[in-house]
Amino acid sequence: MKAVWRAALAWALISLGGPTIAETYRDRDVEMLPVTELDVERYLGKWYEIARFPNRFEKGCEGVTAEYALRSDGKISVLNTCRIGAPDGESKSADGQAKIVGPGKLSVTFVPWLPFARGDYWVLYLDEAYSLAVVGAPRGTTGWILSRTPAISPEARTRAEEVLRKNGYDPSLLRNVLH
């Protein structure tokens, strides 16, 4: 339970502090373009984190997954799980919720009782099969390449990095996640 609270507090601090607390990985002068259509039903389910821009709330995490499910109130439940230090390390999870705030745009919180502790989660790319996703945030302090499988092809990685670059990110700063 302590790990959940630490993760929630870290997320809140990152959300509040922006670039003063977390490094910025994108040129914010570049317009960020989320997908214009997001079929939430198809997006739900389990995603493997392939690569991420380093952030405080995932420090030391490997084997990271995110699971999304529709809630009865229309919001989306978020369950992020990480393995500390290695793909078979101790499992830590954080429960959150998201709501759709525009085409391809979600607002996520792991501390729902703090109204200002929300983070932008913009889906920048989805392949046709909804098996590869690229996600970022306008402030550029976070970004991820996600897949339905724990590994992706070199072509899929190149495509994901091109999307990040187009949205002002520097893909050379990505950190690969072990599974």
N, C-alpha and C positions, 0 to 999 in steps of 0.2 A: 504494500500500500504506500509505503514511503516513496518508492520509485515513481509511482504514478503522480504523487504530489510534487516531487522534484521536477518531473518532466513537464507537468502543468505549469509550475512556477517559471521554469526556464522558457517555455513557450510564451508565457505572458510577458516576461522581461524582454525577450527578443521582439515581440510584437510592439511593445511600448517603445523600445529604444531604437529600433531601426539601425541605421548605419553607425550610430555612435557606440552601439554595443556589438553589433555583428558586422562583419565585412560585407561590402557590396560587390557583387560579381557581375553586374551588368551596367552598361552605359545607359543611364536613365534618360538621356536625350533621344534614344532610339525608341520609337513607338512600339509598345508591346501589343501583339495581336493574338488574343485568344481565339479558339475555334468558334465559329459562328453558330454551330449546332452541336449540342451535347446530348446524346441519348442516355439519360441517367440510368435507365434500366440496364443498358449494355455496359455501362461503366462500373456498376456495382460488382462486388466480388473481390477476389484476392489479387493483389499486385505485388510483384517483387521489385525492390529498389535495386536498380542496376548501377546507378551512379548518382551522386549528389554533390552539391556545393557544400563544403564543410560548414557546419553550424554547431552551436553549443548544445542543443538539445539532442543531437545524435552522436555526440562525442563517444568514441569507442564502440560504436554499434556496427555489427556485421549481421548478415542474414536477415536484413530488414524486410518486413512485409507490411502492407497496409490493406486492411479489409474494410470495404464499404458495404453498407446495407441500408435499405430504406426503412425509416421509422414510421410509426403510425401517425405521427404529426406532420409528415411530409418532409421532415429534415432527414439528413443522412447520418447514420452512425459511422464513426471512424474508429478503428482499432489498429493502432500502430504497435508493432512488435519488433524488438531488436534483441539480438544476442550479443552479450557483452564480450568484446575482445576477439571472438571467433564464431564461425557459423554454428558451432555446437556449444557455445558458451551459455551462461545463465540467461534465461529469457526474462525480459522486462517489457511490459506493455503499458500503453497509455490510451485511455478511452476519450474520445472527443465527439464532436458533432459538427456538421457542416450544413450550410443552407445555400441555395442557389441565389446569386444576387445579380445575375445578368448572363447573357450568352457566353458559355465557357468559363464563367466566373463563379467561384464559390468563396464563402467566408467560413473559416474553420476556427473552432475554439476547443481547447482542452480544459478550460476553466469557465464553464458556462455562466457561473454566478458573477463573473467579472465582465461587464459589458464591453469594456475597452480592450479586452485581451483576445482579440480576434486577429487572424492572419489571412491575407489574401492568398488564394490558391487558384491560379488561372491555368486552365488546360490549353496549352499552346499547340498541341498536335495529338492526333489520334489516327492510327492507321485504320484502314477500312474494316479490319477484323476486330478492332478494339483490343488488340493484343500488345500494342506499343503506345505509350503515352509520354509526352513531355509536359512538365508542369513547372510553372515559375510564379514569381510575385513581382509586381511593379517596382517595388523598392530594390529588388535584386539581391536580397539577403538570403534567399533560398531558391532552390531549383532542383529538379529531379528528372531522371530518366527511369521510367517504370515499364515493366513487362509482366505478362501473365506467366512467364516462365523465368527461372533463375538465371538464364543466360540468353543473349541475343546474338544475332549474326553481325559480322563486321559491317555489312550494308545497312542494317537497322541502326547500328551505332552511329555510322556516318550521317544517316538521315536525321537522327535525333540531335546530333551536334550541329548540323546545319540549321535546324529549327532554333536551337538556342542562340546561335550566332546571329541569325536574322532578327532575333528579339533583343539583341544588345548584350548577350552573355558572352563570356570568354570560356569556351569549353575546355581550354587547357587547364583550368582550375578545378575541373571535376575530380571527385574522389570515387574510385571504383569500390563497389561493395562486394565482399566475399559471400558466397552462398555455399 
